[in-house]
Structures are given as structure tokens and as C-alpha cells.
Amino acid sequence: MKDAKIILIGAGIGGLTAALALQRRGFKVTVYEQAPQLGEVGAGLTLSPNATHALESIGIGGELARLASRPSRQGVLHYRTGQILVKEQRGDLAKKQYGADYYQIHRADVHGLLADVVRSNDPTAIQLNQSFIGLSQNGSSVEVIFANGMKTSGDVIIGCDGIKSEVRAALWGNVPPRFTGNIAWRGLVPIERLPKGFKIDPPSAAAVGVKHSMARYLVRDGTLLNYVAFAEKTGWEVESWSVRSEVSELMAEFHDWHESFRTFLAVTPPELCFKWAIHDRDPLPQWTKGRVTLLGDAAHPMLPFLGMGAASAIEDAVVLARAFQAAQTLDEALSRYEAARRERATFIQLASREAQGRLQGGKVDAYTKKEHKNEEFLGLFNYNPATVAV
Ligand SMILES: Cc1cc2nc3c(=O)[nH]c(=O)nc-3n(C[C@H](O)[C@H](O)[C@H](O)COP(=O)(O)OP(=O)(O)OC[C@H]3O[C@@H](n4cnc5c(N)ncnc54)[C@H](O)[C@@H]3O)c2cc1C
């Protein structure tokens, strides 16, 4: 097992976490990434305790604690009045309740940390400029082909190549993801751009609205305010994180929102304001075919309304590595991985769809703790990928 040639396609947060988790258990991995250089978009990411457990188990808990913010409190806000509808304690309480912290972090910080550690373990582990286009397998090995004509073979292939996964297409057919009718704007606002005395309280919040919702929180020691603002809107369907938007378009879309939101939206640096059309796929009844499987968004892309997509990819990664450690054969490893993960990932995928209705359904005035069936209420924090049965 330990001399197996394991190939990962895609060096996003899922692929890199899997690479590190496998390295930590003595496996040699190669990650092929299409981009010419490694990087993540400028945006925040919530790491709930279930994801923190996973990252701590692969030895990066200390660095994570240094880089991440740990909000003391969270709330749900009314879009038009800005008033708080639901209050939640985080900080020490999250650690006490779930055994791991609830963090918020700049995506590039966690991605960069993972890449650094993977490379320090093996400087050749990440191969850039390699765009996967196809594979063929014969039961005991898999040949993969890249757009530049290069071919290589491995004993196992893990497709970690995101929502538009070519590995998934190679296994299960080329079905394009479906536009959900939601646009997300994301922005990062340097705190010094906000008017003097402007309060970001609580430090982490979601806001419920009518066909609109928002999440906003502080990252990088409170120096940046990260937000994602959602609107139900058709007519523009580009699935990419790197499409710039005009701040004026965002302001027009959120014209009836309270000043406590419009104030920070208005001062978004134009070069840090992006929009993105949210796409979705139905759950797959099976992830693995032969010696090839899927991980993260490639396996189970999720709407961002529970903020659990990256967390689920991180969970997959640690469970995958534990399955490799526990199994006698590679086929057994893949089957243990999928058996341990598919039901939970499918549940979160479907629950993320339902969350849209609660956040944007328009019942804002009646929104109370009872309506607030968020990821914590659904029990998703009570999961430890480092100890769950594989
Ligand atoms: C607005 C928004 C907010 C979000 N907020 C949160 C949150 O707070 N918490 C949370 O847990 N999740 C959140 N998510 C979800 C999260 O971003 C995704 O679920 C997560 O990034 C998936 O990671 P991944 O590694 O599976 O895929 P990706 O991050 O998409 O990485 C895929 C990688 O594969 C590479 N690749 C693609 N095709 C190929 C190919 N053919 N060959 C080689 N390489 C390839 C890509 O370049 C990329 O590096 C959010 C998503 C959005 C859009």
C-alpha cells in the first residue's frame, strides 16, 4: 500500500488537504494543477469545528490558530433594519461544545499554508500547468492525459478538480452544472476605508432578506471585512470567481438594505469586488469507478448557504487518508472512503439548497431562533473526520 502511486487532480483546498493528510500517513502523492501558479481568490472562509478537527489532525492546528480569526459572537440580522434577530456565542464556547474552534480565515492563508507544508514534505509533490483532460483504466492502474500532451499513470486517481470536474466527466459523463438563479457578490473591504466609529457588531453575521441575503465577517486580525452578498437573479450565468463587478451594480441590487450594510458595500475597493453565478449539481449515487474517485466539489458541489463546501472537502480529505491507512488494498481504501463519506456529503448538499429558502424566503419579520436551522442546528459541527469510523 505505502508504495502506491497516488495522483490527485486539482490543488484547491480539497486536493491540498488530501495531499497533506496522505503524506502524514506515509503515502507519496503527486498533485496536478491546471493553473500556472498556486493561489486562491481573495475571499473569506468559515472553518467550522468539524473542519478544524480535520486540519488539526494533520498537524497544522498551531499555524491555523495564528492565521485565523475566532469570532466571539455571531448573529442573524434583519436586512432592512439591521437589527439582530438571533444571537449565538462562539469563541471559547465552540471549543468547549465541539472540541475544536470555529474560525474565519482568508482563503489564501489556509491554501498557502497547506501548499507550503505539502511542498516542504516533498518539493515535487505539486505539479503546475497540468490540465487534466482524460483517463483510461484497466483494473490495476490508470493512465491520465493532460492538455499539453503529457501522460502519466498511477495506481489511484483522486479527482479534486472542483465543480466543473473533468475527472467526474470522465467517470460519469459530461453534464454541465445547472445555474441556480443566484448571483453572489464577494468583496474584501480594508477596515480603514470604513467611516470612523462604524461598528461591525457582532463580528460575524448573516443577514436575511427578500430574495437576497448576506454573510459578513472579519478576517486577518480584523483588518479586512469579508462579505458575500446573494441575490436571486437571472440573465447572467458566468461560473467563475474572477469576474469583476461594479460597486454601483452591487449598490443598486442592495438598494433597500440598511445603512449598516450599504456603508461597507459602498467602500469596496473596485478591484476587490467580484460577482459569480452560483451553479449546482444533483448528488451522485456513486463517486468511485475502478481506481478513480472524487473529492470535494468534484464529488458534491454545494450551494454556499450553509458555508460548508470547503469544510466538506476537508472532511473528505482526512477520511480518505484514514481509509488508505486502514485498508489492506487500494480497492478497499476507495470503498471505505466512499462508504464513510457519501451519505454525509449528500445530506449537506441537499440541506444547503434548503437553506436558501430560509435566508431569502422573505419571512424576515418572523425570523427567530426557531427558524434558524443553520449548519449548527443541523448537527454538522458534531462530526470529527479524524475519529469517525472508516
Ligand atoms: C461565495 C462562496 C462562499 C463560500 N464560503 C464557504 C465557507 O465559508 N465555508 C466553506 O466551507 N465553504 C465555502 N464555500 C465553498 C468552497 O469554496 C468550495 O466548496 C471549495 O472551494 C471546494 O474546494 P475543492 O478543492 O473541492 O475545489 P476548488 O476550490 O474548486 O479547487 C479545484 C482545483 O482544481 C483545479 N482544476 C480544475 N480543473 C482542473 C483540471 N482539468 N486539471 C487540473 N486541475 C484542475 C482548479 O484550478 C482548482 O485549483 C464557498 C463558496 C463560495 C462560492
The ligand as an ORCA input file, in Angstrom:
! r2SCAN-3c Opt
* xyz 0 1
  C     -19.122     32.700     -2.340
  C     -18.715     31.412     -1.696
  C     -18.521     31.351     -0.338
  C     -18.146     30.152      0.242
  N     -17.975     30.131      1.589
  C     -17.601     28.973      2.164
  C     -17.388     28.903      3.588
  O     -17.494     29.909      4.311
  N     -17.033     27.720      4.145
  C     -16.886     26.597      3.379
  O     -16.570     25.533      3.938
  N     -17.075     26.617      2.024
  C     -17.422     27.769      1.406
  N     -17.605     27.803      0.064
  C     -17.425     26.582     -0.739
  C     -15.984     26.327     -1.081
  O     -15.388     27.452     -1.640
  C     -15.826     25.146     -2.043
  O     -16.651     24.098     -1.651
  C     -14.358     24.678     -2.021
  O     -13.530     25.673     -2.556
  C     -14.174     23.382     -2.807
  O     -12.825     23.016     -2.782
  P     -12.264     21.995     -3.833
  O     -10.826     21.861     -3.522
  O     -13.126     20.785     -3.887
  O     -12.471     22.706     -5.252
  P     -11.840     24.054     -5.824
  O     -11.570     25.019     -4.747
  O     -12.730     24.456     -6.948
  O     -10.421     23.601     -6.412
  C     -10.328     22.859     -7.612
  C      -8.900     22.943     -8.117
  O      -8.780     22.093     -9.246
  C      -8.137     22.785    -10.304
  N      -8.612     22.188    -11.560
  C      -9.839     22.315    -12.124
  N      -9.902     21.639    -13.271
  C      -8.683     21.059    -13.441
  C      -8.133     20.214    -14.456
  N      -8.849     19.843    -15.520
  N      -6.853     19.793    -14.322
  C      -6.091     20.165    -13.248
  N      -6.565     20.981    -12.261
  C      -7.851     21.392    -12.354
  C      -8.584     24.224    -10.112
  O      -7.715     25.126    -10.770
  C      -8.521     24.354     -8.603
  O      -7.233     24.668     -8.134
  C     -17.952     28.995     -0.546
  C     -18.122     29.063     -1.913
  C     -18.490     30.253     -2.466
  C     -18.622     30.325     -3.948
*
